[in-house]
Amino acid sequence: MAIGVAHDMKKNFEDLINLNIYTNDAPEAQDFEIKSSTTVFADGDRVPLDIALARETMNAYLKERL
C-alpha cells in the first residue's frame, strides 16, 4: 500500500520530489533504524505510518513540506 501511495505522490508532485524505494536490507537503508516492514521517509525524516499509507494525508503532508 505505501508503495502505491509513493508512486501516486511521484505523479502528483512530478519534479518536486525524488522517489526512491528500497528494501529494508538495501545498502541505502543501513543508516536508518527501521522497525517495521513499511517505513517512509521525507527528506530524511520518518513519516508517521498513518500519514504515509493514506493518499490524501500524504498529499497534504508533502504540500506542507514543499
C-alpha positions in Angstrom: 0.0 0.0 0.0 2.8 2.5 0.9 4.5 1.9 -2.4 1.2 2.7 -4.3 0.9 5.9 -2.3 4.5 6.7 -3.0 4.1 6.2 -6.8 0.9 8.4 -6.7 2.8 11.2 -4.9 5.5 11.0 -7.5 2.9 11.5 -10.2 1.3 14.4 -8.2 4.5 16.2 -7.5 6.4 15.4 -10.7 9.8 17.1 -10.5 9.3 18.4 -6.9 10.2 15.1 -5.2 12.7 12.4 -5.8 11.2 9.0 -5.1 13.4 6.0 -4.1 12.0 2.7 -2.8 14.4 0.4 -1.1 14.0 -2.9 0.8 15.0 -2.9 4.5 18.2 -4.7 3.7 19.3 -2.4 0.9 22.6 -0.5 1.4 20.8 2.8 1.2 18.6 1.8 4.3 21.5 0.9 6.5 21.9 4.3 8.0 18.3 4.3 9.3 16.7 2.4 12.2 13.9 0.6 10.6 11.5 -1.1 12.9 8.8 -2.4 10.6 8.3 -3.6 7.0 6.9 -0.3 6.0 8.9 2.8 6.8 8.6 6.0 4.9 11.0 9.0 5.0 10.6 12.5 3.5 13.9 14.5 3.5 15.4 12.0 6.0 12.5 12.4 8.4 10.3 9.5 9.3 6.7 10.0 8.1 4.1 8.6 10.5 2.7 5.4 9.1 -1.0 6.6 9.3 0.0 9.6 7.1 2.2 7.5 4.7 -0.5 4.9 4.0 -3.3 7.3 3.0 -3.1 9.2 -0.2 -5.0 12.3 1.0 -3.0 12.7 4.2 0.4 12.0 2.4 -0.5 14.5 -0.3 -1.3 17.2 2.4 1.9 16.3 4.3 4.1 16.8 1.2 2.4 20.0 0.2 3.2 21.4 3.7 6.9 20.4 3.3 7.4 21.8 -0.2 
